[in-house]
Amino acid sequence: MPTVQKRILIEAQLMGEAAFYSWGAGKDRVEGPSQALAYSLARNWGNCALEMSPVQEMDEAWIFTAVFIDLETGFTLPRQFRQSKKSIIYGKFDDERKDAMRFSIGQSKSQRNVILKAIPAWMVKQAIGEAKKGVRKQIEKYITDNGIQAAIELCMRALAKHGVKETQICDKFGVAKPAGLSIDDLVILRADIHSLDNGQESVATLYPQVAKPLIPDAEKGKKKPDFNPPTLDEHAAVESAEETVSEAASPPADESSALQKFRERVELCGSLVALEEIKTALRGVAWSEVGKV
């Protein structure tokens, strides 16, 4: 086991950003090992086999069955994976090519999943950690020479080529502005860029359109103001915003003061898509008309 572990960690560090990726945003963000890392784990585990059983074809999906066989111990693990024939394939391809791509994706994911279930979870976790170390060293060196802002801008430009918006990146890592990204965030961005460049993942998977209430970096750690800015709970934030709009139907005694307070509250939720739309709608609208908005 120590010999296997050493081989896996050495290759994982050399793989760097190719070994992992992250999808989702905010508290729902999940990190996982890539297909390339799964194959590396199996290869370095040694004396094992990965077999594919006949594919079951249904009207709307293929059922892949991958089997991991540890020839050293006799441990055998079969695992099925359902690949939809209707899954979205991005790019200008004809229907036949898209079907072939869906089939290949299903086969690859079924193989990755069974390997990750067969290899000890602690070893997979260590491999991802080692891969991140390798990427982090490269980023730290770049930052030493050029500064963290240059590193952030480099990643932002690379993602922009794939159509990823600045707000999507901020939502994913829970920051108000790109300047709030940390070195650990840049490590994940490097992995995302690699996955997108190689067509392993789509923008929709890595950067889904979500409405996440975020607290601006400048406001973190500060005492909450009297008007109670929205919490990190999404439902509470949305309900709070709705209550504010509802109350606006009846003009308060001091119209200008109340309107300013409402605007400040919306500003703190500027990254929340729903409240961003409210803020836009309020521009140039009289306070007496806010309730209608």
Kinemage of the C-alpha trace (Angstrom):
@kinemage 1
@onewidth
@group {chain A} dominant
@subgroup {mainchain}
@vectorlist {calphas} color= white
{ca met a 1} P 0.000 0.000 0.000
{ca pro a 2} L 2.753 2.592 0.789
{ca thr a 3} L 4.319 1.890 -2.616
{ca val a 4} L 0.998 2.378 -4.396
{ca gln a 5} L 0.319 5.542 -2.406
{ca lys a 6} L 3.692 7.037 -3.318
{ca arg a 7} L 3.177 6.384 -7.039
{ca ile a 8} L -0.314 7.895 -6.998
{ca leu a 9} L 0.725 11.071 -5.158
{ca ile a 10} L 3.746 11.676 -7.405
{ca glu a 11} L 1.653 11.481 -10.572
{ca ala a 12} L -1.189 13.535 -9.043
{ca gln a 13} L 1.182 16.424 -8.329
{ca leu a 14} L 2.476 16.284 -11.885
{ca met a 15} L -1.092 16.250 -13.251
{ca gly a 16} L -2.004 19.445 -11.413
{ca glu a 17} L -5.272 21.011 -12.584
{ca ala a 18} L -6.026 18.026 -14.855
{ca ala a 19} L -6.704 15.900 -11.761
{ca phe a 20} L -9.815 17.634 -10.416
{ca tyr a 21} L -12.644 20.062 -11.130
{ca ser a 22} L -15.433 21.854 -9.323
{ca trp a 23} L -19.087 22.352 -10.221
{ca gly a 24} L -22.002 24.197 -8.664
{ca ala a 25} L -21.785 27.470 -6.752
{ca gly a 26} L -21.713 28.836 -3.223
{ca lys a 27} L -22.561 26.312 -0.510
{ca asp a 28} L -23.594 23.814 -3.195
{ca arg a 29} L -20.143 23.835 -4.822
{ca val a 30} L -18.638 20.362 -5.054
{ca glu a 31} L -15.123 19.303 -5.967
{ca gly a 32} L -14.276 15.953 -7.459
{ca pro a 33} L -11.618 13.881 -9.227
{ca ser a 34} L -11.455 14.006 -12.995
{ca gln a 35} L -11.626 11.099 -15.384
{ca ala a 36} L -7.879 11.450 -15.971
{ca leu a 37} L -7.178 11.076 -12.249
{ca ala a 38} L -9.425 7.997 -12.065
{ca tyr a 39} L -7.418 6.278 -14.803
{ca ser a 40} L -4.206 7.303 -13.055
{ca leu a 41} L -5.435 5.787 -9.800
{ca ala a 42} L -6.248 2.476 -11.492
{ca arg a 43} L -2.948 2.364 -13.358
{ca asn a 44} L -0.879 3.053 -10.252
{ca trp a 45} L -2.995 0.712 -8.126
{ca gly a 46} L -1.699 -2.024 -10.396
{ca asn a 47} L -2.662 -5.675 -10.928
{ca cys a 48} L -6.289 -4.782 -11.606
{ca ala a 49} L -8.668 -4.804 -14.551
{ca leu a 50} L -11.540 -2.629 -15.721
{ca glu a 51} L -14.163 -4.492 -17.755
{ca met a 52} L -17.301 -3.230 -19.502
{ca ser a 53} L -20.391 -5.444 -19.677
{ca pro a 54} L -22.701 -5.293 -22.718
{ca val a 55} L -24.559 -1.983 -22.909
{ca gln a 56} L -28.284 -2.026 -22.250
{ca glu a 57} L -30.046 0.274 -24.709
{ca met a 58} L -33.384 1.771 -23.763
{ca asp a 59} L -35.628 4.258 -25.568
{ca glu a 60} L -34.301 7.278 -23.673
{ca ala a 61} L -30.971 6.107 -22.220
{ca trp a 62} L -28.036 3.720 -22.277
{ca ile a 63} L -27.178 1.694 -19.181
{ca phe a 64} L -23.430 1.135 -18.848
{ca thr a 65} L -22.050 -1.469 -16.447
{ca ala a 66} L -18.370 -1.118 -15.552
{ca val a 67} L -16.611 -3.735 -13.426
{ca phe a 68} L -13.446 -3.114 -11.394
{ca ile a 69} L -11.496 -6.298 -10.658
{ca asp a 70} L -8.632 -6.259 -8.168
{ca leu a 71} L -6.548 -9.243 -9.284
{ca glu a 72} L -4.319 -8.872 -6.216
{ca thr a 73} L -7.104 -9.496 -3.698
{ca gly a 74} L -9.941 -10.901 -5.804
{ca phe a 75} L -12.178 -7.924 -4.961
{ca thr a 76} L -14.706 -7.318 -7.743
{ca leu a 77} L -17.044 -4.315 -7.974
{ca pro a 78} L -19.671 -3.803 -10.718
{ca arg a 79} L -21.411 -0.434 -11.018
{ca gln a 80} L -24.052 0.831 -13.434
{ca phe a 81} L -24.436 4.292 -14.938
{ca arg a 82} L -27.417 5.703 -16.827
{ca gln a 83} L -26.589 8.051 -19.693
{ca ser a 84} L -29.539 9.963 -21.105
{ca lys a 85} L -29.891 10.138 -24.884
{ca lys a 86} L -31.316 13.628 -24.419
{ca ser a 87} L -28.425 15.133 -22.461
{ca ile a 88} L -27.314 18.526 -23.784
{ca ile a 89} L -24.278 18.555 -26.072
{ca tyr a 90} L -22.872 22.022 -26.748
{ca gly a 91} L -21.385 22.900 -30.091
{ca lys a 92} L -22.465 22.826 -33.731
{ca phe a 93} L -22.548 19.069 -34.362
{ca asp a 94} L -25.034 16.997 -36.306
{ca asp a 95} L -27.392 14.643 -34.440
{ca glu a 96} L -25.351 11.532 -35.181
{ca arg a 97} L -22.163 13.105 -33.832
{ca lys a 98} L -23.979 14.269 -30.692
{ca asp a 99} L -25.274 10.740 -30.066
{ca ala a 100} L -21.731 9.386 -30.389
{ca met a 101} L -20.495 11.999 -27.933
{ca arg a 102} L -23.254 11.171 -25.438
{ca phe a 103} L -22.345 7.491 -25.671
{ca ser a 104} L -18.646 8.192 -25.074
{ca ile a 105} L -19.442 10.466 -22.119
{ca gly a 106} L -21.586 7.757 -20.542
{ca gln a 107} L -18.874 5.130 -20.975
{ca ser a 108} L -16.177 7.385 -19.507
{ca lys a 109} L -18.297 8.377 -16.511
{ca ser a 110} L -19.230 4.776 -15.760
{ca gln a 111} L -15.537 3.812 -15.752
{ca arg a 112} L -14.563 6.795 -13.589
{ca asn a 113} L -17.315 6.103 -11.068
{ca val a 114} L -16.469 2.447 -10.534
{ca ile a 115} L -12.737 3.205 -10.130
{ca leu a 116} L -13.446 5.893 -7.543
{ca lys a 117} L -15.666 3.474 -5.612
{ca ala a 118} L -13.057 0.719 -5.688
{ca ile a 119} L -9.990 2.789 -4.724
{ca pro a 120} L -9.931 3.822 -1.017
{ca ala a 121} L -11.618 7.205 -0.557
{ca trp a 122} L -8.780 8.517 1.621
{ca met a 123} L -6.314 7.827 -1.183
{ca val a 124} L -8.476 9.673 -3.734
{ca lys a 125} L -8.691 12.635 -1.352
{ca gln a 126} L -4.913 12.663 -0.867
{ca ala a 127} L -4.387 12.575 -4.645
{ca ile a 128} L -6.610 15.635 -5.157
{ca gly a 129} L -4.809 17.433 -2.333
{ca glu a 130} L -1.433 16.696 -3.889
{ca ala a 131} L -2.632 17.878 -7.307
{ca lys a 132} L -3.795 21.153 -5.746
{ca lys a 133} L -0.389 21.634 -4.115
{ca gly a 134} L 1.286 21.446 -7.511
{ca val a 135} L -1.073 24.066 -8.982
{ca arg a 136} L -0.778 26.295 -5.922
{ca lys a 137} L 3.022 26.380 -6.211
{ca gln a 138} L 2.762 27.588 -9.810
{ca ile a 139} L 0.212 30.262 -8.888
{ca glu a 140} L 2.255 31.491 -5.911
{ca lys a 141} L 5.293 31.833 -8.132
{ca tyr a 142} L 3.278 33.826 -10.679
{ca ile a 143} L 1.880 36.058 -7.921
{ca thr a 144} L 5.365 36.693 -6.546
{ca asp a 145} L 6.450 37.944 -9.968
{ca asn a 146} L 3.272 39.719 -11.091
{ca gly a 147} L 0.907 40.169 -8.139
{ca ile a 148} L -2.388 38.452 -7.295
{ca gln a 149} L -4.464 40.940 -9.306
{ca ala a 150} L -2.613 39.944 -12.475
{ca ala a 151} L -3.239 36.269 -11.676
{ca ile a 152} L -6.962 36.952 -11.180
{ca glu a 153} L -7.223 38.889 -14.434
{ca leu a 154} L -5.420 36.105 -16.309
{ca cys a 155} L -7.970 33.531 -15.113
{ca met a 156} L -10.876 35.875 -15.803
{ca arg a 157} L -9.749 36.408 -19.406
{ca ala a 158} L -9.313 32.669 -19.964
{ca leu a 159} L -12.832 31.952 -18.670
{ca ala a 160} L -14.324 34.867 -20.621
{ca lys a 161} L -13.243 33.107 -23.837
{ca his a 162} L -15.703 30.355 -22.911
{ca gly a 163} L -18.486 32.832 -22.185
{ca val a 164} L -18.212 32.692 -18.387
{ca lys a 165} L -19.390 35.974 -16.870
{ca glu a 166} L -17.751 37.794 -13.975
{ca thr a 167} L -20.898 37.451 -11.863
{ca gln a 168} L -20.932 33.678 -12.360
{ca ile a 169} L -17.375 33.421 -11.049
{ca cys a 170} L -18.155 35.606 -8.035
{ca asp a 171} L -21.291 33.601 -7.253
{ca lys a 172} L -19.352 30.347 -7.412
{ca phe a 173} L -16.852 31.422 -4.755
{ca gly a 174} L -19.126 33.631 -2.661
{ca val a 175} L -17.363 36.955 -3.238
{ca ala a 176} L -18.769 40.310 -4.325
{ca lys a 177} L -15.949 41.187 -6.743
{ca pro a 178} L -13.121 39.285 -8.484
{ca ala a 179} L -10.617 41.087 -6.254
{ca gly a 180} L -11.971 39.009 -3.368
{ca leu a 181} L -10.771 35.725 -4.895
{ca ser a 182} L -8.138 33.872 -2.876
{ca ile a 183} L -5.231 31.702 -4.037
{ca asp a 184} L -7.300 28.597 -3.251
{ca asp a 185} L -10.051 29.966 -5.518
{ca leu a 186} L -7.508 30.490 -8.296
{ca val a 187} L -6.447 26.853 -7.951
{ca ile a 188} L -10.034 25.801 -8.722
{ca leu a 189} L -10.269 28.301 -11.580
{ca arg a 190} L -7.171 26.784 -13.164
{ca ala a 191} L -8.826 23.354 -13.047
{ca asp a 192} L -12.040 24.771 -14.525
{ca ile a 193} L -10.121 26.409 -17.375
{ca his a 194} L -8.375 23.132 -18.134
{ca ser a 195} L -11.685 21.214 -18.171
{ca leu a 196} L -13.305 23.772 -20.490
{ca asp a 197} L -10.306 23.997 -22.813
{ca asn a 198} L -10.297 20.219 -23.245
{ca gly a 199} L -14.061 19.885 -23.574
{ca gln a 200} L -14.355 17.658 -20.506
{ca glu a 201} L -16.993 19.857 -18.879
{ca ser a 202} L -19.419 22.570 -19.980
{ca val a 203} L -19.932 26.092 -18.668
{ca ala a 204} L -23.469 25.138 -17.625
{ca thr a 205} L -22.053 22.429 -15.346
{ca leu a 206} L -19.162 24.377 -13.834
{ca tyr a 207} L -20.911 27.763 -13.609
{ca pro a 208} L -24.669 27.258 -13.300
{ca gln a 209} L -26.918 30.296 -13.227
{ca val a 210} L -27.852 30.557 -9.564
{ca ala a 211} L -29.175 33.294 -7.334
{ca lys a 212} L -26.926 33.328 -4.293
{ca pro a 213} L -27.179 36.133 -1.740
{ca leu a 214} L -23.660 37.368 -1.118
{ca ile a 215} L -22.182 39.836 1.339
{ca pro a 216} L -19.731 42.311 -0.270
{ca asp a 217} L -16.120 41.884 0.861
{ca ala a 218} L -16.102 45.398 2.343
{ca glu a 219} L -19.045 44.483 4.574
{ca lys a 220} L -17.646 41.192 5.917
{ca gly a 221} L -16.909 41.356 9.614
{ca lys a 222} L -18.744 44.668 10.089
{ca lys a 223} L -21.536 45.183 12.572
{ca lys a 224} L -24.930 44.726 10.958
{ca pro a 225} L -26.712 48.034 10.267
{ca asp a 226} L -30.145 48.835 11.670
{ca phe a 227} L -31.976 47.841 8.495
{ca asn a 228} L -30.717 44.210 8.767
{ca pro a 229} L -29.038 43.208 5.482
{ca pro a 230} L -30.045 39.813 4.089
{ca thr a 231} L -28.518 36.690 5.599
{ca leu a 232} L -26.683 33.954 3.721
{ca asp a 233} L -29.867 31.897 3.700
{ca glu a 234} L -31.308 32.192 0.198
{ca his a 235} L -34.963 31.837 1.161
{ca ala a 236} L -34.668 34.290 4.018
{ca ala a 237} L -33.038 36.833 1.719
{ca val a 238} L -35.716 36.529 -0.935
{ca glu a 239} L -38.560 36.662 1.602
{ca ser a 240} L -36.979 39.710 3.211
{ca ala a 241} L -36.795 41.449 -0.157
{ca glu a 242} L -40.437 40.654 -0.894
{ca glu a 243} L -41.513 42.044 2.463
{ca thr a 244} L -39.574 45.236 1.754
{ca val a 245} L -41.308 45.714 -1.589
{ca ser a 246} L -44.696 44.964 -0.016
{ca glu a 247} L -44.165 47.576 2.690
{ca ala a 248} L -43.237 50.078 -0.011
{ca ala a 249} L -46.826 50.132 -1.245
{ca ser a 250} L -47.683 52.553 1.565
{ca pro a 251} L -45.468 55.678 1.369
{ca pro a 252} L -43.664 56.289 4.683
{ca ala a 253} L -43.624 59.648 6.428
{ca asp a 254} L -40.075 60.450 5.332
{ca glu a 255} L -40.105 59.332 1.732
{ca ser a 256} L -36.509 60.208 0.773
{ca ser a 257} L -35.002 58.611 3.886
{ca ala a 258} L -36.939 55.374 3.483
{ca leu a 259} L -36.101 55.178 -0.211
{ca gln a 260} L -32.390 55.623 0.551
{ca lys a 261} L -32.549 52.883 3.170
{ca phe a 262} L -34.253 50.572 0.681
{ca arg a 263} L -31.605 51.290 -1.937
{ca glu a 264} L -28.821 50.573 0.562
{ca arg a 265} L -30.429 47.282 1.400
{ca val a 266} L -30.683 46.305 -2.249
{ca glu a 267} L -27.046 47.351 -2.822
{ca leu a 268} L -25.894 44.804 -0.244
{ca cys a 269} L -27.635 42.129 -2.273
{ca gly a 270} L -26.341 43.383 -5.601
{ca ser a 271} L -25.078 39.945 -6.591
{ca leu a 272} L -28.465 38.313 -6.029
{ca val a 273} L -30.070 38.120 -9.447
{ca ala a 274} L -33.619 38.809 -8.246
{ca leu a 275} L -32.641 41.892 -6.267
{ca glu a 276} L -30.401 43.124 -9.076
{ca glu a 277} L -33.485 43.175 -11.270
{ca ile a 278} L -35.409 45.076 -8.570
{ca lys a 279} L -32.619 47.622 -8.306
{ca thr a 280} L -32.662 48.159 -12.072
{ca ala a 281} L -36.425 48.516 -12.103
{ca leu a 282} L -36.342 51.145 -9.330
{ca arg a 283} L -34.098 53.537 -11.207
{ca gly a 284} L -36.088 56.663 -11.973
{ca val a 285} L -39.265 55.290 -10.370
{ca ala a 286} L -41.078 57.426 -7.782
{ca trp a 287} L -41.391 55.979 -4.281
{ca ser a 288} L -45.184 55.868 -4.589
{ca glu a 289} L -44.775 53.585 -7.613
{ca val a 290} L -42.394 51.097 -5.935
{ca gly a 291} L -45.263 48.922 -4.713
{ca lys a 292} L -46.402 48.398 -8.273
{ca val a 293} L -42.892 47.318 -9.284
